[in-house]
């Protein structure tokens, strides 16, 4: 059954948007209608059957616009399945991913009545050309695992397909 799914994202340097775009494209391949939008521009969740929200982790915190999205749409999110992802660690080392997951869990704890159907942390990106001094001196890195993102999206699609909005 085709579902209408919002893929919202909060990003500073576009890498989270790239992941969100890949998720929206995969949802479309799976037969859903997916709309990609910056989190700050979403005014209502309207008739969406499900939501995927992504944000980058910076200095131990999930992107402010992702956190605001959860707060602003708290009631609407409680009425539909939604999934959350963050990008952040510059390696896929177990400890780095676990540390980023702790940061994301801390942000989600700010909305204790919301229960995402799926939560994931994906590797992050450093593109020195998009950063200011002294961060522009960092070595470039891209720890995104596109296969893991695709598999997670497949899981999320199935979870949204089989969940109904409460009456």
C-alpha positions, 0 to 999 in steps of 0.5 A, a space after each residue: 500500500 502506497 504511503 505518503 511519507 515526509 522526509 525532513 532534515 536539519 543540516 548545516 553543511 548539506 551532508 544530512 540533506 544528502 542522506 535524507 535525499 537518498 532515503 526519500 529516493 529509496 522510499 519512492 523506489 519502494 512504491 511510496 510518495 516521499 516529500 523531502 523538506 528542510 525541518 524548519 520549513 515544515 508547518 504541519 504534518 497534514 496527511 502524511 502517513 509517516 515521517 522520517 526526521 534526520 539531523 546532524 550531530 555537532 559538538 555532542 548535540 543533535 541539530 537545533 532544527 531537528 530538536 525544534 521539529 520534534 517539539 513543534 510537531 509533538 502532537 502530530 508525531 504521536 499520531 503517526 509512525 516516525 523514524 529518526 536518524 542522525 549523522 555524526 561519527 567520523 568513523 564507524 568504530 563501535 565506540 564512536 557510533 555508540 557515543 553518537 547514539 548516546 547524544 541522539 538518545 539524549 536529544 530524544 529524551 527531551 520529548 519523552 512521550 514520543 516513541 520513534 519506530 526506528 532510530 539510527 546513527 550513520 557516519 558523518 562527513 567532514 568537508 574542509 572546504 565548507 568549514 571555517 578556520 580552524 576546522 577547515 584544517 581537518 582532514 576530509 572524511 566521509 563515513 556514510 555507509 550507503 548500504 546501511 542507509 538503504 537497509 534502514 530505509 527498507 526497514 522503516 518503510 515496512 514499519 510505516 506500511 504496517 502501522 496505522 494512525 490511531 483514531 
